[in-house]
Amino acid sequence: MPIPHTYSFARYLTAKKSVDDRALNQSVWQSLLAVLPRAIPEQPLQILEVGAGLGAMVERLVASGTLTHATYTAIDLEPGLIAEARRRLPQWATAQGWQVQQDSQAHARPGGHELHMQRPGQDIRVATEAVDVFRFIVREQGQRTWDLLMAQALLDLVDVPTTLPALLSLLRPGGLLYCPITFDGGTVFQPEVDLEFDVAIEAYYHQTMDRRLVAGKPSGDSRTGRHLFTHLQAAGVEVLAAGSSDWVVFAGPNGYAADEAYFLHFIIHTIHTALTGHPHLDAERLTAWIAQRHAQVEQGTLVYIAHQLDLLGRVSAPGGETRE
Ligand SMILES: C[S@@+](CC[C@H](N)C(=O)[O-])C[C@H]1O[C@@H](n2cnc3c(N)ncnc32)[C@H](O)[C@@H]1O
């Protein structure tokens, strides 16, 4: 595909789905499905996903066939992504044979929206909301708890030492935390174009993550995945399963899969944006490097690898209380 002139985050997330499907650690995923508490109609499983984007994980978890009775709350900061999730999810569910009803009055809260999906023996409600996770935590703390909290590709964008305990306060004792696709300090492009510069780009790009500020607060860590083990332990979470979920994107006999050429262009554009004006990178050399990487996508020669980790944990339960 030609180099895009403009970039859409929604299209990037859509393109990311096939990359994630290959990358997600199957052992951690199977562990998650195995430890999910059994739900009954009177006591549906309470699931919360933060930074849910377009709802890819809603589809993945529902498609696993594990959920029978569940209330799934999916929130994201970006109203445009939530609007798109509300448009796509009913279409997806209908195509999968679910009976679907939508209710925008389902919540007393303005802007609330619920998708009700039913199949024989299964009843799932998906509530979506555009809201900042930090506002959501303050609002819900002490009001409600969830059985499972999911954060896919989100924890590397926040300050984990302060965010994690706040997030965990939304889990009931013995609740589960699943955080897949957590970036862990590896950005690899092949073939090498200029080894010294390739190395510098990776280092400075990771540094932009480490130094990211949102509203004046530290918000990111390029080695979030490995650091999570310590953060989880400090927060009283027992790690039940962990494994790598590296993105590996390459062109096969039929070129890049699905919309993954766009995915690659978007990643290169993101790096370009992050490093433009960097005091230690020669501007012309950076422009040439970026152009060469885009060209490699067009030629189908670029291989991109990002190192990430999936973790599954359980918060401690006083007296070993768990829901079966
Ligand atoms: C890398 S994307 C991942 C989206 C989705 N989990 C996926 O993997 O397809 C990170 C998502 O987190 C959302 N996000 C970032 N900061 C947030 C915040 N403070 N509150 C809620 N969502 C946030 C972004 O809008 C974005 O959709």
PDBQT file of the ligand as one rigid body, heavy atoms in Angstrom, charges set to zero:
ROOT
HETATM    1  C1  LIG A 401      -2.815   1.301  22.796  1.00  0.00    +0.000 C 
HETATM    2  S1  LIG A 401      -4.517   1.589  22.895  1.00  0.00    +0.000 S 
HETATM    3  C2  LIG A 401      -5.153  -0.043  23.234  1.00  0.00    +0.000 C 
HETATM    4  C3  LIG A 401      -6.625  -0.174  22.955  1.00  0.00    +0.000 C 
HETATM    5  C4  LIG A 401      -7.168  -1.584  23.185  1.00  0.00    +0.000 C 
HETATM    6  N1  LIG A 401      -6.979  -2.013  24.565  1.00  0.00    +0.000 N 
HETATM    7  C5  LIG A 401      -6.504  -2.547  22.242  1.00  0.00    +0.000 C 
HETATM    8  O1  LIG A 401      -5.537  -3.185  22.646  1.00  0.00    +0.000 OA
HETATM    9  O2  LIG A 401      -6.937  -2.624  21.072  1.00  0.00    +0.000 OA
HETATM   10  C6  LIG A 401      -4.661   2.372  24.479  1.00  0.00    +0.000 C 
HETATM   11  C7  LIG A 401      -6.082   2.804  24.757  1.00  0.00    +0.000 C 
HETATM   12  O3  LIG A 401      -6.141   3.354  26.076  1.00  0.00    +0.000 OA
HETATM   13  C8  LIG A 401      -6.947   4.504  26.041  1.00  0.00    +0.000 C 
HETATM   14  N2  LIG A 401      -6.548   5.351  27.165  1.00  0.00    +0.000 N 
HETATM   15  C9  LIG A 401      -5.369   6.004  27.326  1.00  0.00    +0.000 A 
HETATM   16  N3  LIG A 401      -5.384   6.710  28.464  1.00  0.00    +0.000 NA
HETATM   17  C10 LIG A 401      -6.583   6.493  29.050  1.00  0.00    +0.000 A 
HETATM   18  C11 LIG A 401      -7.213   6.955  30.226  1.00  0.00    +0.000 A 
HETATM   19  N4  LIG A 401      -6.582   7.812  31.031  1.00  0.00    +0.000 N 
HETATM   20  N5  LIG A 401      -8.461   6.537  30.498  1.00  0.00    +0.000 NA
HETATM   21  C12 LIG A 401      -9.110   5.681  29.677  1.00  0.00    +0.000 A 
HETATM   22  N6  LIG A 401      -8.571   5.204  28.534  1.00  0.00    +0.000 NA
HETATM   23  C13 LIG A 401      -7.323   5.609  28.217  1.00  0.00    +0.000 A 
HETATM   24  C14 LIG A 401      -6.680   5.125  24.683  1.00  0.00    +0.000 C 
HETATM   25  O4  LIG A 401      -7.723   5.985  24.268  1.00  0.00    +0.000 OA
HETATM   26  C15 LIG A 401      -6.555   3.880  23.799  1.00  0.00    +0.000 C 
HETATM   27  O5  LIG A 401      -7.777   3.497  23.238  1.00  0.00    +0.000 OA
ENDROOT
TORSDOF 0
